[in-house]
């Protein structure tokens, strides 16, 4: 899956201050709704939090991939936030999360959704990618890291 189809520099934020999982999800919701007049940040947040209630999306290593579904959406979009400090995200390793890649998928999307999650999990499983994302100095650098093929 080519992540450049999902995320633009406009939906990336660096060094965001969030005191909780809820605040981090609110920041992601704002980014996801930013350039779509048909989306409200509140609806996006509701979708992300509903998924979190089913089970945490913290992968470990300081990474989470919150995701939600919305009716009347025909394409998947993503947003990325690097927090200035990690927050408790109920991650499998109980470590605070500071790297979050959120997905918003069409309600009936299943196979594509699973492929994207697998691509992201593989990407974030690489310590060199996580380290580079934490060290990146700009939104453009983060976008390049997220969308480069890295030998896939």
N, C-alpha and C positions, 0 to 999 in steps of 0.2 A: 504494500500500500504506500502510495506516494503522499507523504504528509504535507507537501507543499499545496496539495489540493484542499487541505482542511484549515490551514492556519496562515494568517497574514501578519505582518508586523503590527498592524493596528490592533490585533487581538493578543498582544504579548505585553506584559508589564514586568518591570524589574524592581526588586527591593521594595515590595509592597509591605506595608505594616498591617498586620492582622493579628488580633489578640486571641483568636479562636478559630476553630474549624468553620463555624458559621460565618465569621467575617471573611475568611478566605473564599468561601463559596459565594458570598455576596460580590466580592471583587471579580471573581470569574464570571458571574452572571452578568455584571455590567459590561465586561469585555465581549461576551458572547452576543449580547443584545445591541451592542454599540452601533453597528452599521446595518441593522435590519429593522426597518420601520414596523414590520409585522410582529416583532418580538418585544416583549417587555422583560426587563431584568427580573421582575417579580415572578413571572411565569417560569423563566429559566431557573431561578433559585428554587422554586417549588419542585420542579422536576429533578434538580440535582439532589435536594434534601430528601425527596421521596426515595431515591435510589440509595442514599446513604443509610436510610432507616432499614433497608433490606440487608445491609451488611456493609462494613467499611470498605472504602476503595483505596486505602493506604497499602501500597505494595511492599514497603520496606525501603531501607536505604535513603529515607527522607523524601520519598516519592509517593504521590497519590494520583490516581486517574479518575476523578469524579466524572460521572456521565449520567445523562438523562435522555428521556424521549419526549418529543412534543408532537402533537397532532398538527396536521397541516404544514409540516416541514417536508421539503422534498430532497434536501441534501444535508449531509453531515457537515458540521463546522466544529472547529476547535479553538481553544484559547489556552494560553500558558501564563502562569504567574510564578515568579521567583519571589519568595517572601524574604524580608530582611532578617527574620528570625523564625525558626520552625515552630509549628503549633501541634498540639495533640490531635491526631487524625485517626485514632484507633487503628494504626498500622499493625500489620502482622508481627513486626519486630518491636513494637511498642516505642519506636523512636519518633521524635518530632519530624514533621513533614515541612519542607521548605520549597520543594519543586512540585508544581501541580499542573497537569495537563487535563483540561476539561473537554468533554465531548458532548455535543448535542446532536442526537440522531433522530431521523424520522421514526414515527411510532412503529411502523411495520418493518423497519430495517433489522435484520437478524444476522445474516451471514456477513455482510459488509461490516457491521458493528463488531462482530467477533474478530474479524480480520484486522480491523484497526486496533482493537485492544491488544491483540497479539503482537502487532508491529510495535506499539508503544511499550509494551512490557519488555520486549526484546531490546529495544533502544535503551530504556531506562535501567535495564539489568547490567549495562556496561558501565563500570566505574569511571572509565575515562570520559564518557559522555556526561555523566552526572557531575564530575569534577569540572569539566569544561563549561557546563551550564552555570555552575556556581561562580566560576571565575570570569565569565563573559562580562564585558564592559558596556554593552549596548543591546538594545532591542534587536538591531540588525544582526549582531553576532549570535544572539540566541536563535533568531530565525534561521540563520545559516546552519547552525548546529542541528536544529530540529529537522530541517528539510534536506540536508545532505544525505546522500545514499549510503555513505560509510561502508561500502563493500557489500551491501545486501544484494 
